[in-house]
């Protein structure tokens, strides 16, 4: 079966798109030559260019870079033999996600697809700290693959999944559901894929266990297109559940 067929979930075509707004300053216009005034303007312009270049250099040096998955964190895309892969929960809409290892606590938006078929993402500037559950995937804890997405950063700094690439196999992810139960997932692998070679089949395919995928942008940033060139994907599966507090 080709990738085009696997890029559909519940009958919807899924296209990974993670627009991350960036801008580049316009180049300064050179002064027109001629006379003392022109030479003075030229010197002033040169100083401004040098100063501007220094400012850009400081900004680039100060830019925070999200952790990238290490080769040792690649792990597996599912549980190994003997693990509690048979556990499952009944359908219940997720409300929030907690990832203690990287300090994440976020409410979960519920998003679907855009008119062009691309998966919706949380508002980049208005809700960078919010992750979202893809509502056409199963709810976390059901048999199948549940998908949660979030931004890595925006123009103002880190966003909700900035440190997603720092997760390691064995780390836990808690998802609180509307029925009060908390589904507990264990990470099995953290991988990074070029968006041009995104393995939709491996990431979105239906599974025979309760799987969870956490997705954000990663890798190099293309300033020409204001896009990250890769995606970071965390693979996890259900290992336990905590009942609602009385």
BAZALO-138430 format. One line per field, with one value per residue (C-alpha): residue in one letter; x, y, z. Coordinates in steps of 0.25 Angstrom, whole numbers, plus 5000, padded with zeros to 4 digits. Example, Ala and Ser with C-alpha at 12.3 -4.5 7.8 and 13.67 -1.06 7.14 Angstrom:
rest = [A|S]
xx = [5049|5055]
yy = [4982|4996]
zz = [5031|5029]
END
This chain:
rest = [X|X|X|X|X|X|X|X|X|X|X|X|X|X|X|X|X|X|X|X|X|X|X|X|X|X|X|X|X|X|X|X|X|X|X|X|X|X|X|X|X|X|X|X|X|X|X|X|X|X|X|X|X|X|X|X|X|X|X|X|X|X|X|X|X|X|X|X|X|X|X|X|X|X|X|X|X|X|X|X|X|X|X|X|X|X|X|X|X|X|X|X|X|X|X|X|X|X|X|X|X|X|X|X|X|X|X|X|X|X|X|X|X|X|X|X|X|X|X|X|X|X|X|X|X|X|X|X|X|X|X|X|X|X|X|X|X|X|X|X|X|X|X|X|X|X|X|X|X|X|X|X|X|X|X|X|X|X|X|X|X|X|X|X|X|X|X|X|X|X|X|X|X|X|X|X|X|X|X|X|X|X|X|X|X|X|X|X|X|X|X|X|X|X|X|X|X|X|X|X|X|X|X|X|X|X|X|X|X|X|X|X|X|X|X|X|X|X|X|X|X|X|X|X|X|X|X|X|X|X|X|X|X|X|X|X|X|X|X|X|X|X|X|X|X|X]
xx = [5000|5006|5008|4997|4987|4993|4992|4978|4972|4957|4955|4963|4976|4986|4997|5007|5009|5015|5016|5025|5026|5039|5044|5057|5061|5061|5074|5078|5078|5092|5094|5095|5109|5113|5120|5123|5109|5109|5122|5117|5104|5113|5121|5108|5101|5114|5113|5098|5101|5112|5103|5092|5100|5105|5091|5087|5099|5096|5081|5086|5095|5084|5074|5070|5070|5061|5067|5068|5066|5079|5082|5081|5067|5061|5057|5045|5031|5023|5024|5034|5029|5023|5019|5005|5001|4987|4983|4972|4962|4948|4946|4947|4951|4965|4966|4980|4994|5006|5020|5028|5042|5041|5032|5020|5006|4996|4981|4978|4970|4962|4966|4963|4967|4967|4960|4972|4973|4985|4984|4980|4990|4988|4989|5004|5004|4991|4992|5007|5006|4995|4996|4984|4978|4975|4960|4960|4969|4965|4964|4977|4976|4967|4972|4979|4987|4984|4991|4995|5002|5008|5018|5032|5034|5029|5036|5035|5042|5039|5025|5019|5027|5040|5047|5040|5053|5059|5050|5056|5050|5044|5039|5024|5013|5000|4987|4975|4962|4948|4943|4953|4963|4977|4984|4998|5007|5022|5031|5037|5045|5047|5051|5053|5049|5050|5037|5040|5041|5031|5027|5012|5010|5018|5013|4998|4995|4985|4991|4986|4990|4987|4997|5001|5008|5014|5018|5025|5035|5050|5063|5068|5060|5059|5058|5055|5041|5040|5038|5045|5050|5048|5037|5040|5031|5030|5025|5018|5008|4998|5004|4994|4982|4979|4964|4957|4959|4947]
yy = [5000|5014|5025|5033|5023|5023|5038|5037|5035|5032|5035|5049|5052|5056|5065|5069|5085|5092|5107|5114|5129|5136|5148|5154|5169|5176|5180|5195|5203|5209|5224|5231|5235|5250|5260|5261|5259|5246|5241|5244|5237|5225|5225|5226|5215|5206|5208|5204|5192|5187|5190|5183|5171|5171|5171|5160|5152|5154|5150|5137|5134|5136|5128|5115|5102|5091|5078|5068|5053|5045|5032|5025|5030|5024|5011|5004|5008|4999|4991|4979|4965|4962|4977|4980|4983|4977|4988|4998|5008|5012|5024|5037|5051|5055|5068|5070|5064|5064|5060|5061|5058|5071|5079|5079|5082|5086|5086|5079|5086|5077|5079|5073|5076|5089|5091|5086|5073|5077|5074|5086|5091|5100|5115|5118|5132|5132|5118|5113|5107|5098|5084|5078|5064|5060|5057|5048|5038|5029|5035|5032|5018|5012|5001|5008|5021|5034|5046|5059|5070|5083|5094|5095|5110|5123|5137|5139|5127|5112|5106|5094|5083|5091|5079|5068|5063|5061|5050|5036|5022|5019|5033|5034|5042|5045|5048|5052|5048|5054|5042|5046|5034|5037|5029|5026|5024|5019|5024|5014|5022|5037|5039|5050|5050|5059|5065|5061|5047|5046|5031|5033|5018|5016|5028|5027|5013|5006|4997|4985|4992|5006|5015|5029|5038|5052|5061|5074|5081|5079|5078|5090|5103|5108|5123|5125|5117|5119|5104|5094|5083|5071|5066|5060|5048|5041|5027|5022|5011|5010|5003|5007|5016|5024|5025|5038|5044|5043]
zz = [5000|4996|5005|4999|5004|5018|5019|5023|5036|5038|5023|5024|5016|5026|5021|5032|5032|5043|5039|5048|5046|5044|5037|5031|5031|5018|5014|5015|5003|4999|4999|4986|4982|4981|4989|5004|5008|5000|5007|5021|5018|5012|5025|5034|5025|5027|5042|5042|5034|5043|5055|5049|5046|5060|5065|5056|5061|5075|5072|5065|5076|5087|5079|5087|5080|5083|5087|5076|5078|5080|5072|5086|5088|5074|5082|5076|5070|5079|5092|5093|5095|5109|5111|5115|5101|5103|5112|5107|5112|5107|5098|5106|5100|5106|5114|5117|5115|5125|5122|5135|5129|5121|5130|5120|5125|5115|5113|5100|5088|5079|5064|5051|5037|5029|5016|5008|5016|5024|5039|5047|5057|5070|5067|5066|5072|5081|5087|5086|5100|5096|5090|5082|5080|5066|5067|5056|5063|5074|5088|5097|5103|5092|5083|5071|5069|5076|5072|5080|5073|5078|5073|5076|5077|5071|5069|5084|5088|5092|5091|5098|5091|5091|5099|5092|5086|5100|5103|5105|5105|5118|5121|5124|5118|5126|5118|5127|5120|5122|5130|5141|5137|5134|5124|5126|5114|5113|5103|5094|5084|5079|5065|5055|5040|5029|5025|5011|5015|5026|5029|5030|5029|5042|5049|5047|5044|5053|5064|5072|5085|5091|5084|5086|5076|5080|5069|5067|5057|5058|5051|5043|5041|5026|5027|5013|5015|5030|5032|5040|5031|5040|5050|5063|5067|5080|5080|5093|5098|5110|5122|5133|5137|5149|5154|5156|5170|5179]
END
